[in-house]
Amino acid sequence: MVIGKVLRGSDAAGLLRYLYGPGRANEHVRPRLVAGWDDPAVLEPAIRADGRPDLRRLADQLNAPLVAAGLGPNDRAVYHLVVAAAKADAGRALAADRPLTDAEFGQISTDLMERTGLAQGGGAGVRWVAVRHDTPGAEHVHVVATLASESGRRVWPRNDFYRIGEGCRAAEQRYGLRATGERDRTAAKRPTRAETEKAVRTGGQVPVRVALRREVRAAAGGAGSVEAFFARLRDVGLMVRERRSELDGALTGYAVALAGQADAGGVSVFYSGGKLAADLTLPKLAARWAPAGQPGTDGVPGRDTGRPGRGRRPVTAGCPASSGPRCGPRRSMPPAGRAPRSARTRMTRRGRRTPRGPARTSSPQRPG
């Protein structure tokens, strides 16, 4: 499995210093170039007398198109792409991907830059480099690009999120790596780095988000209604917070938390169903529990919807049952004895509203 994450920044030289440094947790092992807009052997920084790389020449080369295009720090024209192979997942009994060679990581980086349209010929492409780190069990590559072409014009990546996803799946097939799903925004939310590190500090087997997702899925699988679902969550010791509409008090969602899990201020950390997985939102769960003969309801008490997760206007009195909920007036009628607004006011050429009087048949005569 190949994972690509896109970041944006404003300081290419500072990013290079970070990538060639030890990192936040000494995870930058043997940093080196594996690909770039030119031969990596030519672009690789020279080693100074103190043993550290001299990054000035490479930083100046990356920044040259930005200077020609007149782009500064406020334009955030530094493109940062992180490409990593999958790590082992003990919770799902999945092994890590095999280590990739420099040539394979370089080919993956080049393919991703070409798919996003950033690497082009004829002076239309941008300057970029790929820096590899040999972190044990988590080898990865950082692609750094400056969003200005060789001709000095600003470059805007378009649909790069999906193009990178396509490139990652192509690399998985090419090198026999673990496959991932398409980037359709329906995958389960991955734990953040802070959540993962907190689980390690507190001795937890998995991050809180993963533990909550498992309990919520188990409760949803054994429940047949919203009330039974909430009861099952509370039976296993989870804290449940219901979310209701401020307009009519209808139930619109929920959030769960593990007892004893709090932030630095001692406040319990709740996760809504949508933050756990796209199919764990209350409308999606309630649609699963709806009777087979009622496809037009989402099962949430106090809500009448035609499609899961979307509210519909109640049926107006006097409308036939087959006319649907949109029968009847769309606007509230004015009080009795009061004309509709369109008949009361009109717009003048200057935009001011004036009372609408009787229609004029001719221009008034000026006094002689």
Order of alpha helices (4+ residues) and beta strands (2+ residues): beta-alpha-beta-alpha-beta-beta-alpha-beta-alpha-beta-beta-alpha-alpha-alpha-alpha-beta-beta-beta-alpha-alpha-alpha-beta-beta
